[in-house]
């Protein structure tokens, strides 16, 4: 069970890092919509993986 918790913690950390990247991109003078879309897609996929455990 400990290994599963550490895996979820690692996924959560990656999810948080993606959130920070999305936030940074959103606040740029000219946000890259394609990059934002990809980051949000990655974040959603991670969220789904986390909640599947």
ABEGO torsion letter per residue (X at the ends): XAAAAAAAAAAAAAAAAAAAAAAAAAABABBBAAAAAAAAAAAAAAAAAAAAX
